[in-house]
Amino acid sequence: MPLCVGMKHTHANQTQIVKLLTVLAVAGAETHEKDREVQPLRIERRIVVSIPDRKLALVDRDAQGRDRIVKVYDIAVGKPSTPSPRGQFAVVNRIPNPTWYGPQKVVAPGAANPLGTRWMGLSAAGYGIHGTNVPRSIGKAASHGCIRMRNQDVEDLFDRVTDGIAVELSAERPFLLAQVFAVASVLAD
């Protein structure tokens, strides 16, 4: 059946028909795309630190409130005389290759720097998450209160977070990590 019954099929009419069909096709495709659009899931990312387990977890929470652990890292925490703070904080700055300013000494970026290769300062003044020049301290209560990580781990975390990310430092094992560790111990048996 002809497209336009009763129309004289001149070149000008055919051009108009093609233009009209093109407009209708584009409009239909746009409408179809809008119908198929899925709202992106809003993901909240946060850092959860279990001081007694000496573990740091990077956690995503979706719009439905479901948590998913992205990655777990081994860390060092504050020693008993200089404990890590507890509570809710945020990363306020991120510095690659930081300079360490000690009591009477300044250490430039490099292998001897106590902050390692990355610094993520917390909203608790003077505290942060950072690398280390003493990797054997990881897994121990050995710092002056900061959260220490292996340099390759802190570099990985640094690339996965932004300023403002929430940081939870807990003196007790957070429920989320308790679930993960319970599953891990069952799988290890």
C-alpha positions in Angstrom: 0.0 0.0 0.0 1.4 3.4 -0.9 2.6 5.6 1.9 0.5 8.6 1.0 -2.6 7.7 -0.9 -3.7 10.4 -3.3 -0.5 12.4 -3.1 1.3 13.1 -6.3 4.7 11.5 -6.0 7.0 14.2 -7.1 10.6 14.5 -6.0 9.7 17.4 -3.7 7.0 15.3 -2.0 9.2 12.4 -1.6 11.9 14.6 0.1 9.2 16.0 2.5 8.0 12.4 3.2 11.6 11.3 4.0 12.1 14.3 6.3 8.8 13.6 8.0 9.6 9.9 8.5 13.1 10.9 9.9 11.5 13.3 12.4 9.0 10.6 13.5 11.7 8.0 13.7 13.9 10.2 15.9 11.0 11.2 18.1 9.9 7.6 18.5 13.5 6.5 19.4 13.8 9.3 22.0 10.5 8.4 23.5 11.5 4.7 23.5 14.8 5.6 25.2 13.1 7.7 27.9 10.8 4.7 28.6 13.8 2.4 28.9 15.9 4.8 31.0 16.8 3.4 34.4 17.7 5.9 37.1 21.3 5.3 38.1 21.7 3.7 41.5 22.9 6.2 44.1 25.9 4.6 45.8 27.2 6.0 49.1 30.8 4.9 49.7 32.4 4.9 53.1 35.4 3.6 55.0 34.8 1.3 58.0 37.7 0.6 60.4 37.6 -2.2 63.0 40.3 -1.2 65.5 40.3 -4.6 67.3 40.5 -6.6 64.0 43.0 -4.1 62.5 41.1 -4.1 59.3 39.8 -1.3 57.1 36.9 -2.0 54.7 35.8 0.1 51.8 32.0 -0.2 51.7 29.3 0.8 49.2 25.7 1.3 50.2 23.1 1.3 47.5 19.8 3.3 47.4 18.0 0.4 49.1 20.4 0.5 52.1 22.2 -2.7 51.2 25.9 -2.7 52.0 28.6 -4.3 49.8 32.2 -4.6 50.8 34.3 -3.5 48.0 37.7 -4.4 49.6 39.2 -5.2 53.0 42.8 -4.1 53.9 45.1 -5.0 56.8 46.1 -2.0 58.8 48.0 -0.9 61.9 46.2 1.2 64.6 47.3 3.3 67.5 49.2 1.7 70.3 47.7 1.7 73.8 49.5 4.9 74.8 48.4 6.7 71.7 45.1 5.1 70.6 43.3 5.7 67.4 40.3 7.9 67.8 36.8 6.3 67.8 33.7 7.7 66.1 32.5 9.2 62.8 34.9 11.3 60.8 35.5 12.3 57.2 38.5 12.5 54.9 39.2 16.3 54.6 42.3 16.1 52.4 44.2 13.7 50.3 47.9 14.2 49.6 50.1 12.1 47.3 53.7 11.8 48.3 53.3 13.8 51.5 56.0 15.5 53.6 56.2 14.4 57.2 56.7 17.2 59.8 58.0 15.8 63.0 58.9 17.5 66.3 62.3 18.5 65.2 62.6 16.9 61.8 61.1 17.2 58.4 61.1 14.1 56.0 60.5 14.7 52.3 58.6 12.2 50.2 60.6 9.0 49.7 61.5 5.6 51.2 62.2 7.1 54.7 58.9 9.0 55.0 56.8 7.6 57.9 53.6 8.6 56.0 54.5 6.4 53.1 53.3 7.4 49.7 49.8 8.7 50.5 48.0 10.7 53.2 44.3 11.0 53.8 43.7 13.5 56.6 40.7 13.0 58.8 38.3 15.5 60.4 39.9 14.6 63.7 42.8 17.0 63.6 46.2 15.4 63.4 44.9 12.0 62.5 44.8 10.3 59.1 45.0 7.2 57.0 48.4 6.8 55.4 51.1 4.5 54.1 54.2 3.6 56.1 57.9 3.1 55.9 57.6 0.2 58.4 55.4 -2.4 56.7 56.0 -5.0 59.4 53.9 -2.8 61.7 50.7 -3.7 59.8 48.4 -5.9 61.8 49.7 -4.4 65.1 48.8 -1.6 67.5 51.9 0.4 66.6 51.0 3.9 65.4 50.6 7.2 67.2 46.9 7.0 66.5 46.8 7.1 62.8 45.6 4.2 60.6 48.7 2.8 58.7 48.5 0.8 55.6 50.9 -0.9 53.3 51.9 1.6 50.6 50.4 -0.4 47.7 47.1 -0.7 49.7 46.9 3.0 50.6 47.6 3.9 47.0 44.7 1.6 45.9 42.4 3.1 48.5 43.5 6.6 47.7 42.4 6.1 44.1 39.0 4.7 45.1 37.9 7.6 47.4 37.4 11.3 47.4 37.5 14.1 49.9 34.5 14.1 52.1 34.1 10.3 52.3 32.7 9.1 55.7 35.1 7.2 57.9 33.9 5.1 60.8 36.5 4.1 63.4 35.0 1.5 65.7 36.4 0.1 69.0 34.2 -3.0 68.5 33.9 -5.1 65.5 31.2 -3.6 63.2 28.3 -5.9 62.5 29.1 -5.7 58.7 32.7 -7.0 59.3 31.5 -9.6 61.8 29.4 -11.1 59.0 32.2 -11.1 56.6 34.7 -12.7 59.0 32.1 -15.3 60.0 31.6 -16.3 56.4 35.4 -16.3 55.8 36.0 -18.6 58.8 33.3 -21.0 57.5 34.9 -21.1 54.1 38.4 -21.6 55.6 37.2 -24.8 57.5 
